[in-house]
Amino acid sequence: MRGNADVRQVLAAAASTVEGLVGLPNFVVATNPGNVMVRYDRTEYPNRFGGVVHWSLVLVLPQDLSASEQYLEAKGPALREAVAAELVVTTITPQLIDFGAGSVPCAVFTGHREETA
């Protein structure tokens, strides 16, 4: 069974299999389009058998909004497919990340998987 640190590494490695994407196991200030940061969101305990862990993958997009939409449409399906064995992606939401010095377009892929020890 894998703990959260291992899951982070697996998700980052899976994201890196998509051409042009670089998986990063933790959320960092990374503004290059194609960077994919793994973020733990929460754990729900729905039953006595264990929890469901919710994760996000934050894909940094190009600064130009038109280019960012095209980039997401080109890379989004491949990223979702690349992590499908480890994460059930339930939503993909375009957003802006505020790093304090400015905002960067991104897409947040949210999903869940079983809790592991």
matplotlib code that plots the C-alpha trace (Angstrom):
import matplotlib.pyplot as plt

x = [0.0, 1.2, 1.0, 0.4, 4.1, 4.1, 0.8, 2.2, 5.2, 3.0, 0.7, 3.6, 5.3, 2.0, 1.6, 5.1, 4.3, 2.3, 4.5, 5.4, 4.1, 6.3, 4.8, 5.8, 4.9, 4.2, 2.7, 5.4, 5.7, 6.0, 4.8, 6.0, 3.1, 3.0, 4.0, 1.6, 1.6, 0.0, -2.0, -3.8, -7.3, -9.0, -9.9, -13.5, -14.3, -17.6, -17.6, -15.9, -13.6, -11.6, -11.4, -11.6, -8.7, -9.3, -6.4, -5.9, -3.5, -2.9, -1.8, -0.1, -1.4, 0.1, -0.5, -2.6, -6.2, -6.9, -3.7, -4.4, -7.8, -6.2, -3.4, -6.0, -8.0, -4.9, -3.3, -6.3, -7.6, -4.1, -3.4, -6.7, -6.0, -2.4, -3.5, -6.7, -5.1, -4.4, -7.0, -10.7, -10.8, -14.2, -13.8, -11.5, -11.8, -10.0, -8.8, -6.1, -3.4, -2.3, 1.4, 1.3, 3.3, 0.6, -1.9, -1.2, -3.9, -4.2, -6.6, -7.4, -8.1, -9.9, -10.4, -10.3, -8.9, -9.0, -7.0, -3.8, -1.6]
y = [0.0, 3.5, 6.6, 10.1, 10.8, 7.8, 8.8, 12.2, 10.7, 8.3, 11.1, 13.4, 10.6, 9.8, 13.4, 13.5, 10.8, 13.3, 15.0, 18.5, 18.1, 18.1, 16.5, 18.0, 16.0, 19.2, 22.6, 25.1, 28.5, 27.0, 29.3, 27.4, 26.1, 22.4, 22.2, 19.9, 20.2, 17.5, 18.8, 16.9, 18.3, 16.2, 12.7, 11.7, 8.7, 7.4, 4.0, 1.6, 0.2, 3.3, 6.8, 8.4, 10.8, 13.8, 15.2, 18.0, 18.3, 21.9, 22.3, 25.6, 27.1, 29.8, 33.4, 34.3, 33.2, 32.1, 30.1, 28.7, 27.4, 25.7, 24.3, 22.8, 21.3, 19.7, 18.4, 17.9, 14.6, 13.1, 14.2, 12.7, 9.5, 9.4, 9.5, 7.3, 4.2, 6.1, 8.9, 9.1, 12.6, 14.1, 17.7, 19.9, 23.6, 26.5, 29.0, 31.6, 30.9, 34.0, 33.8, 37.3, 39.0, 38.2, 35.6, 32.6, 30.7, 27.1, 24.1, 22.2, 18.5, 17.2, 13.6, 10.9, 7.5, 5.0, 5.8, 3.9, 3.4]
z = [0.0, -0.7, 1.5, 0.3, -0.5, -2.8, -4.4, -5.1, -6.9, -8.9, -10.1, -11.0, -12.9, -14.7, -15.7, -17.0, -19.5, -21.5, -24.1, -23.0, -19.4, -16.3, -13.2, -9.9, -6.7, -4.7, -5.2, -5.9, -7.7, -11.2, -14.0, -17.1, -19.2, -18.9, -15.3, -13.4, -9.6, -7.4, -4.5, -1.6, -1.1, 1.6, 2.9, 3.4, 5.6, 4.0, 5.5, 7.9, 5.2, 4.8, 3.2, -0.1, -0.8, -3.0, -5.1, -7.5, -10.5, -11.3, -15.0, -15.7, -19.0, -21.3, -20.2, -23.3, -22.6, -26.1, -26.2, -22.7, -23.9, -26.9, -24.8, -22.3, -25.2, -26.6, -23.4, -21.0, -22.4, -22.5, -18.9, -17.7, -19.5, -18.1, -14.5, -14.9, -13.4, -10.2, -10.0, -11.0, -12.4, -11.8, -12.9, -15.0, -14.2, -15.8, -13.2, -12.3, -9.8, -7.8, -6.9, -5.3, -8.1, -10.7, -11.9, -14.2, -16.1, -15.0, -15.1, -12.0, -12.5, -9.4, -8.6, -6.0, -5.1, -2.2, 0.9, 1.2, 4.2]

ax = plt.figure().add_subplot(projection="3d")
ax.plot(x, y, z, "-o")
ax.set_aspect("equal")
plt.show()
